[in-house]
């Protein structure tokens, strides 16, 4: 492999998500130079300063969990980086909890935005109908799109929240 290829590969690895890098790093099919690039990128992301700062480590681990990395993979990366196993376990537990809470918050935001859109659609419909009745006739607007889309978004968010609360 030539040097320009390694440079291009390094750039590609920089753009990959942490979960994907972790999966690739477990393979033994790479040339030593390529494996070194993978290790360097993982070490760059899990820099010792980040690992020592538990808040940053938890945030980075939560982002990796959100991307699909498993807790075991993350704990192993932390231990490989010099973190004591007990600390790595605590970081992964805190990260999993943070990732779950972030997902719940996103679902609550989905319910809220759906409710606002639904109420806005109903409000427009009621307001324009009232204006027509006060004016003695004419046409009014039924904001079907806002009502239907908002209602569906709200219900979908509530169902997703209910499903999320049932997961262990």
C-alpha positions in Angstrom: 0.0 0.0 0.0 1.4 3.4 -0.9 1.6 6.5 1.4 -1.2 8.4 -0.4 -3.5 5.3 0.1 -2.8 5.4 3.8 -3.5 9.1 3.9 -6.8 8.6 2.2 -7.6 5.7 4.5 -6.8 7.8 7.5 -9.3 10.5 6.3 -11.9 7.8 5.8 -11.5 6.5 9.3 -11.8 10.0 10.7 -15.2 10.2 9.1 -16.5 6.8 10.4 -18.5 6.6 13.5 -17.0 5.1 16.7 -19.1 2.0 16.6 -18.0 1.2 13.1 -14.3 1.8 14.0 -14.7 -0.6 17.0 -16.1 -3.3 14.7 -13.3 -2.8 12.2 -10.6 -2.9 14.9 -11.7 -6.4 16.0 -10.9 -7.8 12.6 -7.5 -9.5 12.1 -7.6 -9.3 8.3 -5.9 -5.9 8.0 -2.3 -5.2 7.1 -0.3 -4.0 10.1 -0.2 -0.4 8.7 -4.0 -0.4 8.3 -4.5 -1.8 11.8 -2.2 0.9 13.2 -4.3 3.6 11.5 -7.4 2.1 13.1 -5.7 2.0 16.5 -4.5 5.6 16.1 -7.9 6.9 15.3 -9.5 5.0 18.2 -6.8 6.3 20.5 -7.3 9.8 19.2 -11.0 9.6 20.0 -10.4 8.0 23.4 -7.4 10.2 24.3 -6.2 9.6 27.8 -7.3 13.2 28.8 -10.8 12.3 27.8 -10.8 9.1 29.7 -9.5 10.8 32.8 -12.3 13.3 32.6 -15.2 11.1 33.5 -17.8 13.7 32.3 -16.2 13.8 28.8 -15.7 10.0 28.8 -19.4 9.5 29.7 -20.5 11.9 26.9 -18.2 10.2 24.4 -19.3 6.8 25.4 -23.0 7.8 25.3 -22.5 9.1 21.7 -20.8 5.8 20.8 -23.7 3.8 22.3 -26.2 6.0 20.4 -24.2 5.1 17.2 -24.6 1.4 18.1 -21.5 0.4 20.0 -22.0 -2.2 22.7 -21.1 -1.5 26.3 -18.7 -4.4 26.3 -16.8 -2.9 23.3 -16.6 0.5 25.0 -15.4 -1.0 28.3 -12.7 -2.9 26.5 -11.5 0.3 24.7 -11.4 2.1 28.0 -9.5 -0.7 29.7 -7.1 -1.0 26.7 -6.5 2.8 27.1 -5.4 2.3 30.7 -8.7 2.9 32.6 -9.2 0.5 35.6 -11.9 -2.0 34.8 -14.2 -0.7 37.7 -14.0 2.8 36.3 -14.6 1.6 32.8 -17.7 -0.3 34.0 -19.0 2.8 35.8 -18.4 5.0 32.7 -20.3 2.6 30.5 -23.2 2.4 32.9 -23.4 6.1 33.2 -23.2 6.5 29.4 -25.9 3.9 28.8 -28.2 5.8 31.3 -27.4 9.1 29.5 -28.1 7.6 26.1 -31.5 6.3 27.3 -32.4 9.7 28.8 -31.4 11.5 25.6 -33.6 9.2 23.6 -36.5 9.7 26.0 -36.0 13.5 25.7 -36.1 13.3 21.9 -39.3 11.3 22.1 -40.9 13.8 24.5 -39.9 16.6 22.1 -41.6 14.6 19.3 -44.8 14.4 21.4 -44.7 18.1 22.2 -44.1 19.2 18.6 -46.9 17.0 17.4 -49.2 18.4 20.0 -48.3 22.0 19.1 -48.9 21.3 15.4 -52.2 19.5 16.1 -53.4 22.4 18.4 -52.3 24.9 15.8 -54.3 23.1 13.1 -57.4 22.9 15.2 -57.0 26.5 16.3 -56.7 27.8 12.7 -59.8 25.8 11.8 -61.9 27.0 14.7 -60.7 30.6 14.2 -61.5 30.8 10.5 -64.9 29.1 11.0 -65.7 31.6 13.7 -64.8 34.4 11.4 -67.1 33.0 8.7 -70.0 32.6 11.1 -69.5 36.2 12.4 -69.4 37.5 8.8 -72.6 35.8 7.7 -71.2 33.1 5.4 -68.3 32.3 3.2 -65.4 29.8 3.3 -63.2 28.7 6.1 -59.9 26.8 6.3 -59.7 23.3 7.7 -56.0 22.8 8.5 -56.1 19.0 7.7 -52.3 18.7 7.2 -51.4 20.2 10.5 -54.2 18.3 12.4 -53.3 14.9 10.8 -49.6 15.3 10.8 -49.5 16.7 14.3 -51.8 14.1 15.7 -49.9 11.2 14.1 -46.6 12.6 15.3 -48.0 13.0 18.8 -49.4 9.5 18.9 -46.3 8.0 17.4 -44.2 9.7 20.0 -46.4 8.5 22.8 -46.3 4.9 21.6 -42.5 5.1 21.2 -42.2 6.5 24.7 -44.4 3.7 26.1 -42.3 1.1 24.2 -39.1 2.8 25.5 -40.3 2.6 29.1 -41.0 -1.1 28.8 -37.4 -1.8 27.6 -35.0 -2.9 30.4 
